[in-house]
């Protein structure tokens, strides 16, 4: 009898250990079709590169990465996230690119029991009043990236601005961010349909208004077309453009010389001088034949975040309190350098003004001009009452 009890005692821990070491499942959801597909590809590639470099494991557990295209359609995204959670039993959902998709998937992902890690979208509501203990952001709060341009425009003495963004939550956050620091006159505030590609009407307005600076947030294919049309209209030589996600490594291969001299704001750039970033950029270029953008580095960091948390929990994802606590510690070396979580699970980090440059090898990238914010926390954290 005693022998049988002893045998059972040995079996139970072994079974528990086997349970912990089942293959980890991560669902990546990103926009992988249409004009913004390159953004989603960078998110997918950055995450997969990190997993590959970690030997196909996160926190010592073998990992299966499932990838889905949200098609930039909230209803499609919700269906695919529900499938991740209900059918595939993923432990983590990583994504998306766009904020309207984030707002659609937070509830089905987190209510379904998954931890959602956003490697790009970071809306103001989830940083503040709607903050969620099961949502972690490895990018920024949306406003912050645009605040860089607003502060630089203000500090450089610009008095008038024309500002433009897509008509959805991130677009509204972007212009709010610019205006938070720019105290000059806004000559016009224009919202265009998401994925608009013809800017002839807006360019005519800019030419007539003659602002001292133009600020735009036009991601993906929107930015490609705007920059080319802005250059062709002859405006680039007279009115400087400050931007976010309009000229970056995802759009520069298509924009090329048309984007030279355009300014942007970012929490990172390929030429950021840290050992880990240099290694990442070289590895990404070797693997994918392209210069990585912020989307790629932030999803790479998302993988490192998961890896660090699972190391702390010894691979266990069942104790959600312990897992969340480990994620909040962010015990890994971010590619951007300074990185820690605030109480709303959004980062505290540095931000930079960048400028488009052409490298000696003929490729294009953004390069750091100056640091604008140091260890900067988003302004909505005061409204977060984490449950």
Buried (B, 14 or more C-beta within 10 A) or exposed (E): EEEEEEEEEEEEEEEEEEEBBEEBBBBBBBBBEBBBBBBBBBBBBBBBBBBEBBEEBBBBBEBEBBBBBBBBBBEBBBBBBBBBBEEBEBBBBBBBBBBBBBBBBBBBBBEBBBBBBBBBBBBBBBBBEBBBBBBBBBBBBBBBBBBBBBBBBBEEEBEBBBBBBBEBBBBBBBBBBBBBBBEBEBBBBBBBEBBBBEBEEBBEBBBEBEBBBBBBBBBBBBBBBBBBBBBEBEBBEEBBBBBBBBBBBBBBEBBBEBBBBBBBBBBBBBBBEBEBBBEBBEBBBEBBEBBBBBBBBBBBBBBBBBBBBBBBBEBBBEEBEBBBEBBBBBBBBBBBBEBEBBEBBBBBBBBBBBBBBBEEEEBBBBBBBEEBBEEBBBBBBEBBEEE
